[in-house]
Amino acid sequence: MHIKVKKLYEGRIIKFESFGEIKEVMIHSDLYDANKGKISICFRGKNNSGIIELSEKETNDIYKTLSKKIGLIKDIKIIHEK
């Protein structure tokens, strides 16, 4: 996983870039309000780690976008290097 973050700090934009591996995906649901559920993606890199939290709406938006793009893939060919 490749992470790119821009942050405003003391009037300047700081760019942070890192690589990591997804270690765990957790799904949290709210028993009282179904719209307050969230998905947490836990990752760990060589010198960093973190959690990305997505709301249910954000997750559904990503799913809709990806499902449209997956339909465009007609054929997959695996090429092995020798």
C-alpha positions in Angstrom: 0.0 0.0 0.0 1.3 3.4 -0.9 0.2 6.4 1.3 0.5 10.0 0.3 -0.6 12.8 2.7 -0.5 16.6 2.5 -0.7 18.5 5.7 -0.8 22.3 6.4 1.7 23.0 9.2 2.7 26.5 10.3 1.5 28.0 7.0 3.4 25.5 4.8 2.3 22.4 3.1 4.2 19.3 4.2 4.1 16.2 2.0 4.4 12.8 3.6 4.8 9.6 1.6 5.2 6.0 2.9 4.8 2.4 2.0 3.1 -0.2 4.1 1.3 -3.5 4.2 -2.3 -4.0 5.3 -2.3 -6.1 8.4 -6.0 -6.1 9.4 -9.4 -4.9 8.3 -12.0 -4.4 11.1 -15.7 -3.7 10.5 -17.4 -1.8 13.3 -21.2 -1.5 13.4 -23.4 0.6 15.6 -26.4 -1.2 17.1 -28.4 1.9 17.5 -27.7 3.7 14.2 -26.8 1.6 11.2 -25.4 4.7 9.4 -22.6 5.2 12.0 -20.8 2.0 11.0 -17.1 2.2 9.9 -14.3 0.2 8.5 -10.8 0.4 9.9 -7.8 -0.5 7.7 -4.7 -1.2 9.9 -1.4 -1.0 8.1 2.3 -1.2 9.1 5.4 -0.2 7.2 9.1 -0.3 8.0 9.1 2.9 10.0 5.4 3.7 10.4 2.0 2.3 11.1 -1.5 3.7 11.2 -5.2 3.2 10.8 -7.4 4.5 8.0 -11.1 4.8 9.1 -13.8 4.9 6.5 -17.5 5.6 7.1 -20.1 3.3 5.6 -21.0 5.9 3.0 -17.3 6.3 1.9 -17.0 2.5 1.7 -20.1 2.3 -0.4 -18.8 5.1 -2.7 -15.5 3.3 -3.2 -17.3 0.0 -3.9 -19.6 1.6 -6.5 -16.6 3.2 -8.3 -14.6 0.0 -8.3 -17.4 -2.2 -9.5 -17.9 0.1 -12.5 -14.2 -0.2 -13.4 -14.0 -3.9 -12.8 -16.6 -4.4 -15.5 -14.2 -2.7 -18.0 -11.6 -5.5 -17.6 -12.1 -8.0 -20.4 -9.1 -10.3 -20.1 -6.2 -10.8 -17.7 -2.9 -12.2 -19.0 -0.1 -13.2 -16.6 3.4 -12.7 -18.0 6.3 -14.5 -16.3 9.8 -13.2 -16.5 12.5 -15.7 -17.2 
